[in-house]
Amino acid sequence: MCITSPLSGWNCISFTTAVFLTSPTVSSTAGVKAGGKLALNMRKMKVNGIYTNFPDRVVIDVTELGLGKKIAVGDVHIEGLTMMNPKDACVAEVKATRQSAAAAQ
């Protein structure tokens, strides 16, 4: 969908882009080391902006993501683009497993 703004003279487009998580290895994530499981809850995000600013994919570093912590759409910032998904929607999280819950007791 293309929207032309008569005031600014540039084209703005809404687009869905793929989401990728990055970490040297998934097991090096802090929460996974503590016994949790990394879950990617959102595989695509809706973004709005000038089409020349669109990345092929959104790469999110999850190395410091701890056990029970999450990354929300509001935590993802890409210069020149606006995220159209709800700000509190979860992109990725480290869920506690039975093993990590047993170790905590």
C-alpha positions in Angstrom: 0.0 0.0 0.0 1.5 3.3 -1.0 0.5 6.6 0.5 1.6 9.9 -1.1 1.8 12.9 1.2 0.9 16.2 -0.6 2.6 18.2 2.1 6.0 16.6 2.1 6.2 15.3 -1.4 7.6 11.9 -0.6 6.2 8.5 -0.7 5.5 6.5 2.5 4.7 2.8 2.5 3.6 0.2 5.0 5.5 -3.0 4.8 5.9 -6.3 6.7 9.5 -7.3 7.3 11.0 -10.5 8.7 12.4 -10.6 12.2 15.7 -12.4 13.0 17.3 -12.9 16.4 21.1 -12.8 16.6 23.5 -14.2 19.2 26.8 -16.0 18.6 24.9 -19.2 19.4 21.4 -19.5 20.9 22.9 -21.2 23.9 25.0 -18.2 24.7 21.9 -16.1 25.6 22.0 -15.4 29.4 18.6 -16.8 30.0 19.3 -20.0 28.1 22.5 -20.5 30.1 20.3 -20.3 33.2 18.1 -23.1 31.9 15.4 -21.2 30.0 14.2 -21.6 26.4 14.3 -18.8 23.8 11.0 -18.3 22.1 10.5 -16.1 19.0 6.9 -14.9 19.3 6.7 -12.6 16.3 8.2 -13.6 13.0 7.1 -10.5 11.1 6.6 -6.9 12.1 4.7 -4.2 10.4 6.7 -1.0 9.8 5.9 2.3 8.2 8.3 4.7 6.5 10.0 5.7 3.3 10.6 2.6 1.2 14.3 3.4 0.7 14.8 3.0 4.5 13.4 -0.5 4.6 15.8 -3.2 5.7 15.5 -6.7 4.3 15.2 -8.0 7.8 15.2 -6.7 11.4 18.1 -8.2 13.4 17.7 -8.2 17.2 20.6 -9.0 19.5 19.3 -11.3 22.3 22.7 -12.0 24.0 21.8 -10.2 27.2 18.2 -11.4 27.4 17.8 -13.0 30.9 15.5 -15.7 32.2 11.9 -14.5 32.2 12.7 -11.3 30.2 11.3 -10.3 26.9 11.9 -7.9 24.0 8.7 -5.9 23.1 8.0 -4.0 19.8 8.6 -0.8 21.7 12.2 -1.8 22.4 13.0 -2.2 18.7 14.1 1.0 17.1 15.0 1.5 13.4 16.0 4.9 12.2 13.4 6.4 9.8 10.8 3.7 10.4 7.8 3.5 12.7 6.6 0.2 14.1 2.9 -0.4 13.5 2.5 -3.4 15.9 1.3 -2.7 19.4 4.2 -1.4 21.5 3.7 -4.0 24.2 3.5 -7.0 21.8 6.3 -9.5 22.6 8.8 -10.2 19.9 11.0 -12.7 21.7 11.3 -14.0 25.3 13.2 -16.4 27.4 10.7 -18.7 29.0 11.4 -20.6 32.2 11.5 -24.4 31.9 10.8 -27.0 34.5 14.5 -27.6 34.9 15.2 -23.9 35.6 12.2 -23.7 38.0 13.5 -26.7 39.9 17.0 -25.3 40.1 15.6 -22.0 41.5 14.0 -23.9 44.5 
